[in-house]
Amino acid sequence: MKKTNLILLGAPGSGKGTLAALLCKALGIPQVATGDLFRNNLKDGTPLGTLAKSYMDKGELVPDGVTADMVKDRLAQPDTKSGFILDGFPRTVAQAELLENILSDMSEKITGVLYLEVPDDEIVERLSGRLVCEKCQMPFHVTYSPPKVAGICDKCGGKLYVRDDDKPETVRKRLEVYRSNTLPLVKFYSAKGLLKEVPPTLDKIHSSPEEAAKKLGLL
């Protein structure tokens, strides 16, 4: 069986997580999200987690090599035998080159890169409309999944708030960083013939993972 090794590219709020969930279900492969890798390594106190924490405690960026090693360890797990979906790595061309070396050592390669291009104004609307319960962390959205009572969590009755990261001015700054660091990856993978643009509405197909995978030529 041919392996499906995918990378998801897209700005914060572009729908990568939603699309990854659809494709993981359709293809039977895991999502490898770097945010989860960091949290798990830190929580479990692994050598890589301890090393990453030593940089974070000093207010320094975790070196690419440490992140790459976390990804390498995760891709060596048995559940990736049919493939994987990388979300959050690589973020730069330098990281993409590190990934190529990792996969080459494993006799693997990326089979496709899915690029979700969503207008900045729509991303600002999506993210700035997000609400989180201060007690149970249940997520809501003022437009797409509003609470039954404004400002109150349906689940536990806690107060809902907008995270600092989701405030409009912060979102626009995050988008600027994304454009400067990550957009060069679009050219990098396009030149390799691996890039496929995802239709803007595809991440909204919740009922049929198979349909989403077929539209992208993955089934």
SULLIN-V192870 format. One record per pair of residues at least 12 apart in sequence whose C-alpha atoms are under 7 Angstrom apart, sorted by the first residue. I is the first residue (numbers start at 1). J is the second residue. If there is no record, write none. Layout:
# SULLIN-V192870
i=<I | I>
j=<J | J>
This chain:
# SULLIN-V192870
i=<3 | 3 | 4 | 4 | 4 | 4 | 5 | 5 | 5 | 5 | 5 | 5 | 6 | 6 | 6 | 6 | 6 | 6 | 6 | 7 | 7 | 7 | 7 | 7 | 7 | 8 | 8 | 8 | 8 | 8 | 9 | 9 | 9 | 10 | 10 | 10 | 11 | 11 | 13 | 13 | 13 | 14 | 14 | 14 | 15 | 18 | 19 | 20 | 22 | 23 | 23 | 25 | 26 | 26 | 26 | 29 | 29 | 29 | 29 | 30 | 30 | 30 | 30 | 31 | 31 | 31 | 32 | 32 | 32 | 32 | 33 | 33 | 33 | 34 | 34 | 34 | 37 | 48 | 48 | 52 | 64 | 68 | 68 | 72 | 91 | 91 | 92 | 92 | 92 | 93 | 93 | 111 | 112 | 112 | 113 | 113 | 113 | 114 | 114 | 114 | 114 | 115 | 115 | 115 | 115 | 116 | 116 | 116 | 117 | 118 | 124 | 124 | 127 | 128 | 128 | 128 | 129 | 129 | 129 | 130 | 130 | 131 | 131 | 131 | 132 | 132 | 132 | 133 | 133 | 133 | 133 | 133 | 134 | 134 | 134 | 134 | 135>
j=<82 | 83 | 82 | 83 | 84 | 111 | 83 | 84 | 85 | 110 | 111 | 112 | 84 | 85 | 86 | 110 | 111 | 112 | 113 | 85 | 86 | 87 | 112 | 113 | 114 | 86 | 87 | 113 | 114 | 115 | 114 | 115 | 116 | 115 | 116 | 117 | 175 | 178 | 123 | 126 | 127 | 116 | 118 | 123 | 203 | 203 | 203 | 85 | 209 | 209 | 213 | 209 | 209 | 210 | 213 | 80 | 82 | 83 | 84 | 79 | 80 | 84 | 85 | 84 | 85 | 86 | 84 | 85 | 86 | 87 | 86 | 87 | 88 | 87 | 88 | 89 | 70 | 66 | 70 | 66 | 95 | 98 | 99 | 102 | 181 | 182 | 181 | 182 | 185 | 184 | 185 | 194 | 194 | 195 | 194 | 195 | 196 | 195 | 196 | 197 | 198 | 195 | 196 | 197 | 198 | 197 | 198 | 200 | 200 | 200 | 168 | 171 | 166 | 166 | 167 | 168 | 141 | 142 | 143 | 142 | 162 | 160 | 161 | 162 | 160 | 161 | 162 | 153 | 158 | 159 | 160 | 161 | 158 | 159 | 160 | 161 | 158>
